[in-house]
Amino acid sequence: MLPQAAQHYLETLLKLKNYEYQSDFARHYFGEGKAEGKVEEVAKVILMVLAARSVCVSPEVRARIIGCGDLVQLEAWAERAAVVSTAVELFD
């Protein structure tokens, strides 16, 4: 509930010092959030690459990409997104 400027300052301070959370709860909660954020970002990149290449993405393919929680799989699809002719080829 800090003012936004104070919150930003503290977040920056913690990042600069490579702060490691001490409690198991905090390590789990914040570590999980980072992983989820990474998964969401890679899924977003896949869709952006396909769109930039004018590759049509069906709602089913979009749902499969967004719904995937496996970072390794998403990264493999991200590499393939640069070369496939159709979005379905990501999954071959």
C-alpha distances in whole Angstrom, upper triangle without the diagonal:
4,7,9,11,10,8,12,14,12,13,17,17,17,19,22,22,23,20,21,19,21,21,23,20,18,21,22,18,18,21,22,19,21,25,24,22,26,28,26,27,31,31,30,32,35,35,35,38,40,39,40,43,44,44,44,41,42,39,40,40,36,35,37,35,31,32,33,31,33,32,36,37,35,36,40,39,38,41,43,41,43,46,47,49,47,44,45,47,43,44,48
4,6,8,6,6,9,10,10,11,14,15,15,18,20,20,21,19,21,19,21,22,24,21,19,22,23,20,19,22,23,21,22,25,25,23,26,29,27,27,31,32,31,32,36,36,35,38,40,39,40,43,44,44,44,42,43,40,42,41,37,37,38,36,33,34,35,32,34,33,36,38,36,36,40,40,38,41,43,42,43,46,47,49,48,44,46,48,44,45,49
4,6,5,6,9,10,11,12,14,15,17,18,20,22,23,21,23,22,24,25,27,25,22,24,26,23,21,24,25,22,23,27,26,24,27,29,28,27,31,32,30,32,36,35,34,37,40,38,39,42,43,44,44,41,43,40,42,41,38,37,39,37,33,34,36,34,36,34,38,39,36,37,41,40,38,41,43,41,42,46,47,49,47,44,46,48,44,46,49
4,5,5,6,9,10,10,12,14,15,16,18,20,21,20,22,21,24,25,27,24,21,23,25,22,19,23,24,20,21,24,24,21,24,27,25,24,28,29,27,29,32,32,31,34,36,35,35,39,39,40,40,38,40,37,39,38,35,34,36,34,30,32,33,31,33,31,35,36,33,34,37,37,35,37,40,38,39,43,43,45,44,41,43,44,41,43,46
4,5,5,6,9,10,11,12,14,15,17,19,20,19,22,22,25,26,28,26,23,24,26,23,21,24,25,22,22,26,26,23,25,28,27,26,29,31,29,30,34,33,32,35,37,36,36,40,41,42,42,40,42,40,42,40,37,37,38,36,33,34,35,33,35,33,36,38,35,35,39,38,36,38,41,39,40,43,45,47,46,43,45,46,43,44,48
4,5,5,6,9,10,10,12,14,15,17,18,17,20,19,22,23,25,24,20,22,24,22,20,23,24,22,22,25,26,23,26,29,27,27,30,32,30,32,35,35,34,37,39,38,38,42,43,44,44,42,44,42,43,42,38,38,39,37,34,35,36,33,35,33,36,38,36,35,39,39,37,39,42,41,41,45,46,48,47,44,46,47,44,45,49
4,5,5,6,9,10,11,12,14,16,17,15,17,17,20,20,23,21,17,19,21,18,16,19,21,18,18,22,22,20,22,25,24,23,27,28,27,28,32,32,31,34,36,36,36,39,40,41,41,39,40,38,39,38,35,35,36,33,30,31,32,30,31,29,33,35,32,32,36,36,34,36,39,37,38,42,43,45,44,41,43,44,41,42,45
4,6,5,6,9,10,11,12,14,15,15,18,18,21,22,24,22,19,20,22,19,17,19,21,18,17,21,21,19,21,24,23,22,25,27,25,26,30,30,29,31,34,33,33,37,38,39,39,37,39,37,39,37,34,34,35,32,29,31,31,29,30,28,31,33,31,30,34,34,32,34,37,35,36,40,41,43,42,39,42,42,39,40,44
4,6,5,6,9,10,11,13,14,14,17,17,20,22,24,23,20,21,23,21,18,21,23,20,19,23,24,21,23,27,26,24,28,30,28,29,33,33,32,34,37,37,36,39,41,42,43,41,42,41,42,40,37,37,38,35,32,34,34,32,33,30,33,36,33,32,36,37,34,36,39,38,38,42,43,46,45,42,44,45,41,43,46
4,5,5,6,9,10,11,12,11,14,14,17,18,21,20,16,18,20,18,15,18,20,18,18,21,22,20,22,25,25,24,27,29,28,29,33,34,33,35,38,37,37,40,42,42,43,41,42,41,41,40,37,36,37,34,32,33,33,30,31,29,32,34,32,32,36,36,34,36,39,38,39,42,44,46,45,42,44,45,41,42,45
4,5,5,6,9,10,11,10,12,13,16,18,20,18,15,16,18,16,13,15,17,15,14,18,19,17,18,22,21,20,24,26,25,26,29,30,29,31,34,34,34,37,38,39,39,37,39,37,38,36,33,33,34,31,28,29,29,27,28,25,28,31,28,28,32,32,30,32,35,34,35,39,40,42,42,38,40,41,37,38,42
4,5,5,6,9,10,10,14,15,18,20,22,21,18,18,20,19,15,17,20,17,16,19,21,18,19,23,23,21,24,26,25,26,29,30,29,31,34,34,33,36,38,39,40,38,40,38,39,37,34,34,35,32,30,31,31,28,29,26,29,31,29,28,32,33,30,32,35,34,34,38,40,42,42,39,41,41,38,39,42
4,5,5,6,9,9,12,14,16,19,21,21,17,18,21,19,16,18,21,19,18,21,23,21,22,25,25,24,27,29,29,29,32,34,32,34,37,37,37,40,42,42,43,41,43,42,42,40,38,37,38,35,33,34,33,30,31,28,31,34,32,31,34,35,33,35,38,37,37,41,43,45,45,42,44,44,40,42,45
4,6,5,6,5,9,10,13,15,18,17,14,14,17,16,13,14,18,16,15,18,20,18,20,23,23,22,25,28,27,28,31,32,31,33,36,36,36,39,41,41,42,40,42,40,40,39,36,35,35,33,30,31,31,28,28,26,28,31,29,28,32,33,31,33,36,35,36,40,41,44,43,40,42,42,38,40,42
4,6,5,6,9,12,15,17,19,19,15,14,17,16,13,14,17,15,13,16,19,16,17,21,21,20,22,25,25,25,28,29,28,30,33,33,33,36,38,38,39,37,39,38,38,36,33,33,33,30,28,29,28,26,26,23,25,28,26,25,29,30,28,29,33,32,33,36,38,41,40,37,39,39,36,37,40
4,6,8,11,14,17,20,22,22,18,17,21,20,16,17,20,19,17,20,22,20,20,24,24,23,25,28,27,27,30,32,31,32,35,36,35,37,40,40,42,40,42,41,41,39,36,37,36,33,31,33,32,29,29,26,28,31,29,28,31,32,30,31,35,34,34,38,40,43,43,40,42,42,38,39,42
4,5,9,12,14,17,19,20,17,16,19,19,16,17,20,19,17,20,23,21,21,25,26,25,27,30,30,29,32,34,33,34,38,38,38,40,43,43,44,42,44,43,43,41,38,38,38,35,33,34,33,30,30,27,29,32,30,29,32,34,32,33,37,36,37,40,42,45,45,42,44,43,40,41,43
4,6,10,12,16,17,18,15,13,16,17,13,13,17,17,14,17,20,19,18,22,23,22,24,27,27,27,30,32,31,32,35,36,36,38,41,40,42,39,41,40,40,38,36,35,35,32,30,31,29,26,26,23,25,28,27,26,29,31,29,30,34,34,34,37,39,42,42,39,41,40,36,37,40
4,6,9,12,14,15,12,11,14,15,12,12,16,16,14,17,20,19,19,23,24,23,25,28,28,28,31,33,33,34,37,38,38,40,42,42,43,40,42,41,41,39,36,36,35,33,31,31,30,26,27,24,26,30,28,27,31,33,31,32,36,35,36,40,41,44,43,40,42,42,38,39,41
4,6,9,11,12,9,8,11,12,10,10,14,14,13,16,18,18,19,22,23,23,25,27,28,29,31,33,33,34,37,38,38,40,43,42,43,40,42,40,39,38,35,35,34,31,30,30,28,25,25,23,25,28,27,27,30,32,30,32,35,35,36,39,41,44,43,40,41,41,37,37,40
4,6,8,9,6,5,9,10,8,9,13,13,13,16,18,18,19,22,23,24,25,28,28,29,32,33,34,35,38,39,39,41,43,43,43,40,41,39,39,38,35,34,33,31,29,29,28,24,25,23,26,29,28,28,31,32,31,33,36,36,38,41,42,45,44,40,41,41,38,38,40
4,7,9,7,7,10,12,11,12,15,16,17,19,21,21,23,25,26,27,29,31,32,33,35,37,37,39,41,42,43,45,47,46,46,43,44,42,42,40,38,37,36,34,32,31,30,27,27,26,28,31,31,30,34,35,34,36,39,39,41,44,45,48,47,43,44,44,40,40,43
4,5,5,6,9,10,11,12,14,15,17,18,20,21,23,24,26,27,29,30,32,33,35,36,37,39,41,42,43,45,47,45,46,43,43,41,40,39,37,35,35,33,31,30,29,25,26,25,28,30,30,31,34,35,35,37,39,39,41,44,45,48,46,43,43,44,40,39,42
4,6,5,6,8,10,10,12,14,15,16,18,20,21,22,24,26,27,28,30,31,33,35,36,37,39,40,42,44,45,44,44,40,41,39,38,37,35,33,32,31,29,27,26,23,23,23,25,28,28,28,31,33,32,35,37,37,39,42,42,45,44,40,41,41,37,37,39
4,6,5,6,8,10,11,12,14,15,16,18,20,21,22,24,26,27,28,30,32,33,34,36,38,39,40,42,44,42,42,39,39,37,36,35,33,31,31,29,27,26,25,21,23,23,25,28,27,28,31,32,32,34,37,37,39,42,42,45,43,39,39,40,37,36,39
4,5,5,6,8,10,10,12,14,15,16,18,20,21,22,24,26,27,28,30,32,32,34,36,37,38,41,42,41,41,38,38,36,36,35,32,31,30,29,26,25,25,21,22,22,25,27,26,27,30,31,30,33,35,35,37,40,40,43,42,38,39,40,36,36,39
4,6,6,6,8,10,11,12,14,15,16,18,20,21,22,24,26,27,29,30,31,33,35,36,37,39,41,39,40,37,37,35,35,33,31,30,29,27,25,24,23,20,20,19,22,24,24,24,27,29,28,30,33,33,35,38,38,41,40,37,37,37,34,33,36
4,6,5,6,8,10,10,12,14,15,16,18,20,21,22,24,26,27,29,30,32,33,35,36,38,39,38,38,34,35,33,32,31,29,27,26,25,23,22,21,17,18,17,20,22,22,23,26,27,27,29,32,32,34,37,37,40,38,34,35,35,32,31,34
4,6,5,6,9,10,11,12,15,16,17,18,20,21,23,25,26,27,29,31,32,33,34,37,38,36,36,33,34,31,31,30,27,26,25,24,21,20,20,17,18,18,21,23,22,23,26,27,27,29,32,31,33,36,36,39,37,34,34,35,32,31,34
4,5,5,6,9,10,10,12,14,15,16,19,20,21,23,25,26,27,29,31,31,33,35,36,35,35,32,33,31,31,30,27,26,25,24,21,21,20,17,18,17,20,22,21,22,25,26,25,28,30,30,32,35,35,38,36,33,34,34,31,31,34
4,5,5,6,9,10,11,13,14,15,17,19,20,21,23,25,26,27,29,31,31,33,35,34,34,31,32,30,30,28,26,25,24,22,20,20,18,15,15,14,17,19,19,19,22,24,23,25,28,28,29,32,33,36,35,31,32,32,28,28,31
4,5,5,6,9,10,11,12,14,16,17,18,20,21,23,24,26,28,29,30,32,33,32,32,29,29,27,27,25,23,22,21,19,17,16,15,12,13,13,16,18,17,18,21,22,21,24,26,26,28,31,31,34,32,29,29,30,26,26,29
4,5,5,6,9,10,11,12,14,15,16,18,20,21,22,24,26,27,28,30,32,30,31,27,28,26,26,25,22,21,21,19,16,16,16,12,14,13,17,19,17,18,21,22,21,24,26,25,28,31,31,33,32,28,29,30,26,26,30
4,5,5,6,9,10,10,12,14,15,16,19,20,21,22,25,26,27,29,30,29,30,27,28,27,26,25,22,21,21,18,16,17,16,13,14,12,15,17,15,16,19,20,19,21,24,24,25,28,29,32,31,27,28,29,25,25,29
4,5,5,6,9,10,11,12,14,15,17,19,20,21,23,25,26,27,29,28,28,25,26,25,24,22,20,19,18,16,14,14,13,9,10,8,12,14,12,13,16,17,17,19,22,21,23,26,27,29,28,25,26,26,22,22,25
4,5,5,6,9,10,11,12,14,16,17,18,20,22,23,24,26,27,26,26,23,24,22,21,20,17,16,16,14,11,11,11,8,10,9,13,14,12,14,17,17,16,20,21,21,23,26,26,28,27,23,24,25,21,21,25
4,5,5,6,9,10,11,12,14,16,16,18,20,21,22,24,26,25,25,22,24,22,22,20,17,17,17,14,12,13,13,10,12,10,14,15,13,14,17,17,16,19,21,20,22,25,25,28,26,23,24,25,22,22,26
4,5,5,6,9,10,11,12,14,15,16,19,20,21,23,24,23,24,21,23,22,22,19,17,17,16,13,12,13,12,10,10,8,11,12,10,10,14,14,13,16,18,17,19,22,23,26,24,21,23,23,19,20,23
4,5,5,6,9,10,11,13,14,16,17,19,20,22,23,21,22,19,20,19,18,16,14,14,13,10,9,10,8,6,7,6,9,10,7,9,12,12,11,14,16,16,18,21,21,24,22,19,20,20,16,17,20
4,6,5,6,9,10,11,12,14,16,17,18,20,21,20,20,17,18,17,17,15,12,12,12,9,7,9,9,8,10,9,13,13,9,11,14,13,12,16,17,16,18,21,21,23,22,18,20,21,17,18,22
4,5,5,6,9,10,10,12,14,15,16,18,20,19,20,17,19,18,19,17,14,15,15,11,10,12,12,11,12,10,13,13,10,10,14,13,11,14,16,14,16,20,20,22,21,18,20,21,17,19,22
4,5,5,6,9,10,10,12,14,15,17,18,17,18,16,18,18,18,15,13,14,13,9,9,12,10,10,10,8,10,10,6,7,10,9,7,10,12,11,13,16,17,19,18,15,17,17,14,15,19
4,5,5,6,9,10,11,12,14,16,17,15,16,13,15,14,14,11,9,10,10,6,6,9,8,9,10,9,11,10,6,8,11,9,8,12,13,11,14,16,16,18,16,13,15,16,12,14,17
4,5,5,6,9,10,11,12,14,15,14,15,13,15,14,15,13,10,12,12,9,8,11,11,13,14,12,15,14,10,11,14,11,10,13,14,12,14,17,17,19,17,14,16,17,14,16,20
4,5,5,6,9,10,10,12,14,13,15,13,16,16,17,14,12,14,14,10,11,14,13,14,15,12,14,13,10,10,12,10,7,10,12,9,11,14,15,17,16,13,16,16,13,16,19
4,5,5,6,9,10,11,12,11,12,11,13,14,14,11,10,12,12,8,9,13,12,14,14,12,13,11,8,9,10,7,5,8,9,6,9,12,11,14,13,10,12,13,10,12,15
4,6,5,6,9,10,10,9,10,8,11,11,13,10,8,11,11,8,9,13,13,15,16,15,16,14,11,12,13,10,9,12,12,8,11,13,12,14,12,9,12,14,11,14,17
4,5,5,6,9,10,10,11,11,14,15,16,13,11,14,15,12,12,16,16,18,18,17,18,17,13,14,15,12,10,12,13,9,10,13,14,15,14,12,15,16,14,17,20
4,5,5,6,9,9,11,11,15,16,17,14,13,16,16,13,14,17,17,19,19,17,17,16,13,13,13,11,8,10,10,6,7,10,11,12,12,11,14,14,12,15,18
4,5,5,6,5,7,8,11,13,14,11,11,14,14,12,14,17,17,19,19,18,18,16,13,14,14,11,9,11,10,6,7,9,9,9,9,7,11,11,10,14,16
4,5,5,6,7,8,11,13,15,13,11,15,16,14,15,18,19,21,22,21,22,20,16,17,17,14,12,14,14,10,11,13,12,12,11,10,14,15,14,17,19
4,5,8,10,12,15,17,19,16,15,19,19,16,18,21,21,23,24,22,23,21,18,18,18,15,13,14,14,10,10,12,12,13,13,12,16,16,16,19,21
4,5,9,11,15,17,19,16,15,19,19,17,19,22,22,24,24,22,23,21,18,18,17,15,13,13,12,9,8,9,9,9,10,11,14,14,14,17,19
4,6,9,12,15,17,15,14,18,19,17,19,22,22,25,25,24,25,22,20,20,20,16,15,16,15,11,11,12,11,9,10,10,14,14,15,18,19
4,6,10,13,14,12,12,16,16,14,16,19,20,23,23,22,22,20,17,18,17,14,13,15,12,9,10,10,8,7,6,6,10,11,11,14,16
4,6,10,11,10,10,14,14,14,16,18,19,22,23,23,23,20,18,20,19,15,15,17,15,12,13,14,11,9,7,7,10,12,12,15,16
4,7,8,6,6,10,11,10,12,14,15,19,20,20,21,18,16,18,17,13,14,16,14,11,14,14,12,11,8,6,8,11,11,13,15
4,5,5,6,9,10,11,12,14,16,19,20,21,22,19,17,20,19,16,17,19,17,14,17,18,15,14,10,8,9,12,13,13,16
4,6,5,6,9,10,10,12,14,18,20,21,22,19,17,20,20,17,18,21,19,16,20,20,18,17,14,11,11,15,14,15,18
4,5,5,6,9,10,10,12,16,18,19,20,17,16,19,19,15,17,20,18,16,20,20,17,17,13,10,10,13,13,12,15
4,5,5,6,9,10,11,14,15,17,18,14,13,16,15,12,13,16,14,12,16,16,14,14,10,7,7,10,9,9,13
4,5,5,6,8,10,13,15,16,18,15,12,15,16,12,13,16,15,13,16,17,15,16,13,9,10,13,11,12,16
4,5,5,6,8,12,14,16,17,15,13,16,17,14,15,19,17,16,19,20,18,19,16,12,12,15,13,13,17
4,6,5,6,10,11,13,15,11,10,14,14,11,13,16,15,14,18,19,16,18,15,11,10,13,11,10,13
4,5,5,9,10,11,12,10,7,11,12,9,10,13,13,11,15,17,15,17,14,10,11,12,10,10,14
4,6,8,10,11,14,12,9,13,14,12,12,16,16,14,18,20,18,20,17,13,14,16,13,14,17
4,6,9,11,14,12,10,14,15,13,15,18,18,17,20,22,20,22,19,15,15,17,14,14,17
4,6,8,10,8,7,11,12,11,12,16,16,15,19,20,19,21,19,15,15,16,13,12,15
4,6,9,8,8,11,13,12,14,17,17,17,21,22,22,24,22,18,18,19,16,15,18
4,6,5,6,9,10,11,12,15,16,16,19,21,20,23,21,18,18,18,14,13,16
4,5,5,6,9,10,10,12,14,15,17,19,19,23,21,18,19,18,15,14,17
4,5,5,6,9,10,11,13,14,16,18,18,22,21,18,18,17,14,13,15
4,5,5,6,9,10,11,12,15,16,16,19,18,15,14,14,10,10,12
4,5,5,6,9,10,10,13,15,15,18,16,13,14,14,10,10,13
4,5,5,6,9,10,12,14,14,18,17,15,16,15,11,12,14
4,5,5,6,9,11,12,12,16,16,13,14,12,9,10,11
4,5,5,6,9,10,10,13,12,10,10,9,6,7,10
4,5,5,7,10,10,14,13,11,13,12,8,11,13
4,5,6,8,9,13,14,12,14,12,9,12,13
4,5,5,6,10,10,9,11,8,6,9,10
4,6,6,9,9,8,10,9,7,10,12
4,6,9,11,10,13,11,10,13,14
4,7,9,10,12,9,9,13,13
4,6,7,8,6,7,10,10
4,7,9,7,9,12,12
4,5,6,8,10,11
4,5,6,8,10
4,5,6,7
4,5,5
4,6
4
